[in-house]
Amino acid sequence: MELKNMDDIVKCPHCGSIIVSESISNKHINGQYNETREFECGHRIVYSPNFRTIEYTRLCKNHPDVLAKKAVRKKTKEKLFKYINRLDVDEEFRNNLNSHLKYSCYYE
């Protein structure tokens, strides 16, 4: 598949990972198509024929903003586990809280 509007972006601009998928969809009235390119790291870029712009829809997992967000989340999750373990409640309730926190926070 050959994308016409993103031919100069052949690797992730943040970490250099390779392209794993490309797609073309939805022909615009101006004759151009929406184009999507995804990289191994999860970074996804989209060409929009409406505004003739290239935007990202998902950031690279190695982008500094993503890494910073992960670090804050990890630290917060650790603080929550420590807090739960200090609560004056029965062990079954504490384990239940820890289990919910462990499996419901999938943004690591």
C-alpha positions in Angstrom: 0.0 0.0 0.0 1.3 3.4 -0.8 0.2 6.4 1.2 0.5 9.6 -0.8 0.6 12.2 2.0 2.9 10.6 4.5 5.6 9.2 2.3 8.3 11.1 4.2 7.4 9.6 7.6 8.9 6.1 7.4 9.7 5.5 11.1 8.5 6.8 14.4 9.7 10.3 15.0 10.3 9.6 18.7 12.0 6.2 18.8 12.6 5.2 15.2 10.5 2.0 15.3 9.2 0.5 12.1 5.8 0.7 10.4 3.5 -2.2 11.2 0.3 -1.2 9.5 -1.1 1.3 7.0 -4.6 2.0 5.8 -6.6 4.2 3.4 -10.2 5.0 4.0 -13.1 7.4 3.4 -12.6 9.3 0.2 -13.1 13.0 0.8 -15.0 15.3 -1.6 -11.6 16.8 -2.6 -10.6 13.3 -3.9 -8.1 12.5 -1.2 -8.4 9.7 1.4 -7.9 9.5 5.1 -4.5 7.8 5.6 -3.3 6.0 8.7 0.1 4.7 9.6 1.0 2.8 12.8 4.4 2.0 14.1 5.6 -0.9 16.2 5.8 1.3 19.3 2.1 2.2 19.1 2.6 5.6 17.6 -0.2 6.3 15.1 -0.4 9.2 12.7 -3.4 10.1 10.5 -3.6 12.3 7.4 -6.9 14.2 7.3 -7.9 15.4 3.8 -10.4 17.9 5.4 -7.6 20.1 6.7 -4.7 18.5 4.8 -2.9 17.9 8.1 -1.0 15.1 9.6 -1.8 14.5 13.3 -1.1 11.8 15.8 -3.9 9.8 17.3 -1.8 7.8 19.7 1.6 8.7 21.1 4.7 6.5 21.0 5.2 4.6 24.2 8.7 6.1 24.4 7.5 9.7 24.1 8.7 11.8 27.1 5.1 12.8 27.9 4.0 9.1 28.0 7.0 8.1 30.1 6.3 10.9 32.5 2.6 10.0 32.8 3.5 6.3 33.4 6.0 7.2 36.2 3.4 9.4 38.0 0.8 6.7 37.7 3.2 4.0 39.0 4.2 6.2 42.0 0.5 6.9 42.7 -0.4 3.3 42.5 2.4 2.3 44.9 1.2 5.0 47.4 -2.4 3.6 47.2 -1.2 0.1 47.9 0.8 1.4 50.9 -2.3 3.3 52.2 -4.6 0.3 51.7 -2.1 -1.9 53.6 -2.1 0.5 56.6 -5.9 0.6 56.9 -7.4 -0.8 60.1 -9.7 -3.3 58.3 -9.9 -7.0 58.1 -7.5 -8.9 55.8 -10.2 -10.1 53.4 -11.4 -6.5 52.7 -7.8 -5.3 52.3 -7.0 -8.1 49.8 -10.2 -7.3 47.9 -9.2 -3.6 47.6 -5.7 -4.5 46.6 -7.0 -6.9 44.0 -9.3 -4.3 42.5 -6.6 -1.8 42.3 -4.1 -4.2 40.8 -6.4 -5.3 38.0 -8.5 -2.2 37.3 -5.5 0.1 36.7 -4.3 -1.1 33.4 -2.6 2.2 32.5 0.9 1.2 33.6 
